[in-house]
Amino acid sequence: MADSHSAGAPYLRVAEGLRSRIANSCWDPGDRLPSRGKLGAEFGVGENVIRRAQELLIAEGLLEGRAGSGTYVRAPVPRHILRRVPAVSDQTGVAPSGFTGTWEADSTAKVPAPSDIADRLDIRTGDPCVRTFYEFLADRQPVMLATSWEPMAITGGTLVVLPEGGPLAGAGVIARMAHLGIVVVRAVERPCPVQADRDQAHLLGISAGAQATLIERTHFATDGRAVETADFFVPASRWDIEYDITLPSPLN
């Protein structure tokens, strides 16, 4: 039996045909595609194949489905560069380098650490943390999401327990930890491909299943302790991720 994900799968052939028409401006942004029946007859395939091809292009951000109306060519979304620089040099707060908008945050204290977060922070599953959910906004619309976790064993009972409250509200992990006498010297990032779930898609105005990059970032202090970990959810249709890596001078 042939692999449905192979290069010769009928829905991939149809998707490439539709993708080519969009690229060649056979349809303009906002145009409604012909019915699945009509496209199926044109490509010599069934309507289920057309549906799978359209779902793939919806996930790529080229098409959008409108309930009860049909499938339309999506207007181009402005792309931005998310520049990743050494975290210990970034004193601008939680916003990633390259982001010029604003953000909204919602913190909750005493949230038990899930097992994966506990592993990243080297604490016990269920240990209390402050969890902060961020929506990064451009033109007042969410364009990126993040969730940060900090062990309350470090910040609990201090003036900086809430990342977006107190005297250092919005100052970022490095400055807030310095207030406690903790020097952050290293950050580790792990990007991985993901797909948007329904909640993420709803918040960002993208399709469920759309491609994205999840950046797992963890800050470490001089003693090797993990003091914060965060997940940045970056939609592939809106962001190019660029890493700025400083290399040692050959003269040193």
Buried (B, 14 or more C-beta within 10 A) or exposed (E): EEEEEEEEBBBBBBBBEBBEEBEEEEBEEEEEBBEBEEBBBEBEBBBEBBBBBBBBBBBBBBBBBEEEEEBBBBEEEEEBEBBBBEBBEBEEBBBBBBBEBEBEBEBEBEBEBBEEBBEBBEBEEEBBBBBBBBBBBBEEEBBBBBBBBBBBEBBBEEEBBBBBBBEBEBBBBBBBBBBBEBEBBBBEBEBEEBBBEEEBBEBBEBBBBBBBBBBBBBBBBEEEBBBBBBBBBBBBBBBEBEEEEEEEEEEE
